[in-house]
Amino acid sequence: MRRRNLLLMLGVAAAAPLAIPPASAASPAQSGSVDPADSLVGLLYTPPAPVSGISLPQLDRLLAATRAHFTASRYRDLGAALPGLIATAEAHRDSSNGDARERAHALTARGYVLATELAAKHHSDLAWATADRAVQAAHHSGDPVAVGEAVRVLAITMRRAGRPAAAVALLERTAHDLDAHGPAARAVAASLWMTAAYTAACAHDAGTAHDLLAGAAEAVDRLPAGLPQRQLFTVGATQAQVDLYRVGVHTVLGEPDRAVPYAKRINPAALPTTERQARWGTDTARMWMRLGDQQRTLAALQFVDRVAPEEARRPALQALTSELLYTAMPAPGVRDFARRTGVLA
């Protein structure tokens, strides 16, 4: 039964890979009742049995379908899909050799990259374990793109654990290494420069943060036009993404007024995924909050809730909602929003 259901899922993914239901279809009750990262505990310590009879091309399509849960901010669905996907990829890795084994390592690494993204979004310490497994599998794959993806999520985990300087050094070293491996690897390197800039900003190193953002913009400019976006990126390499990181960097550095022009020139509807659109809403909400504009802060949070309800119920967004709720003169409508998103009972 499990194999039949998985094959049906693969068939749907192959037939209509872009038919992703809108994230706003999830109800508030469904979105916030369970921590999606909880499913990763069993993956790490008592992994499920792999599904037999799944070929590597089928597994590749299943990975793409699982990634679609992430890009659409469907985190409960992502948490439910990851254990079986990763267990099956690891089974392929353990039973293969040569090119097939390297390919299975790359699929395993990307599964753990998604697991780390999920754990990080929900402030779970499991991110350390999943990031380590992602990096180990990526190195065994020999795929520089997979290595870059895995290093990025490891660095995010390091930053959250209070090791920003080491994270920046790791990101810079890896980005330089990727520059020699072709356009796809250079696109990943550009995303590493962006992450390094934000990480430096979190360490209050303004000079390094701005230099790294300039490097990210230059790296994006050097990419060939029409670079295929089929690779498993969780952050794309575009100038709009650089602008989005500028918003976050300026806000974290305590200069949110400098972030406003970048926030305003981004068209969130033109961002490629729901997850990135929600990130724009999150970063602009933080920016307006630092500027003392409560009404615009609430409007940005409401935007997040419209496009990606599960994002609005993440710990970081609930903390921002709570901060807005308990200001001296809360914006009209914030109490209703707090109830809707689970901040108030």
Stockholm file with secondary structure:
# STOCKHOLM 1.0

chainA/1-345         MRRRNLLLMLGVAAAAPLAIPPASAASPAQSGSVDPADSLVGLLYTPPAPVSGISLPQLDRLLAATRAHFTASRYRDLGAALPGLIATAEAHRDSSNGDARERAHALTARGYVLATELAAKHHSDLAWATADRAVQAAHHSGDPVAVGEAVRVLAITMRRAGRPAAAVALLERTAHDLDAHGPAARAVAASLWMTAAYTAACAHDAGTAHDLLAGAAEAVDRLPAGLPQRQLFTVGATQAQVDLYRVGVHTVLGEPDRAVPYAKRINPAALPTTERQARWGTDTARMWMRLGDQQRTLAALQFVDRVAPEEARRPALQALTSELLYTAMPAPGVRDFARRTGVLA
#=GR chainA/1-345 SS CHHHHHHHHHHHHHHCTTCCCCGGGSCHHHHHSSCGGGHHHHHHHSCCCCCTTCCHHHHHHHHHHHHHHHHTTCHHHHHHHHHHHHHHHHHHHHHCCHHHHHHHHHHHHHHHHHHHHHHHHTTCTHHHHHHHHHHHHHHHHTCHHHHHHHHHHHHHHHHHTTCHHHHHHHHHHHHHHHTTSCHHHHHHHHHHHHHHHHHHHHTTCHHHHHHHHHHHHHHHHTSCTTCCCCSCCSSCCSHHHHHHHHHHHHHHTTCHHHHHHHHHHCCGGGSSSHHHHHHHHHHHHHHHHHTTCHHHHHHHHHHHHHHCHHHHTSHHHHHHHHHHHTSSSCCTTHHHHHHHTTSCC
#=GC SS_cons         CHHHHHHHHHHHHHHCTTCCCCGGGSCHHHHHSSCGGGHHHHHHHSCCCCCTTCCHHHHHHHHHHHHHHHHTTCHHHHHHHHHHHHHHHHHHHHHCCHHHHHHHHHHHHHHHHHHHHHHHHTTCTHHHHHHHHHHHHHHHHTCHHHHHHHHHHHHHHHHHTTCHHHHHHHHHHHHHHHTTSCHHHHHHHHHHHHHHHHHHHHTTCHHHHHHHHHHHHHHHHTSCTTCCCCSCCSSCCSHHHHHHHHHHHHHHTTCHHHHHHHHHHCCGGGSSSHHHHHHHHHHHHHHHHHTTCHHHHHHHHHHHHHHCHHHHTSHHHHHHHHHHHTSSSCCTTHHHHHHHTTSCC
//
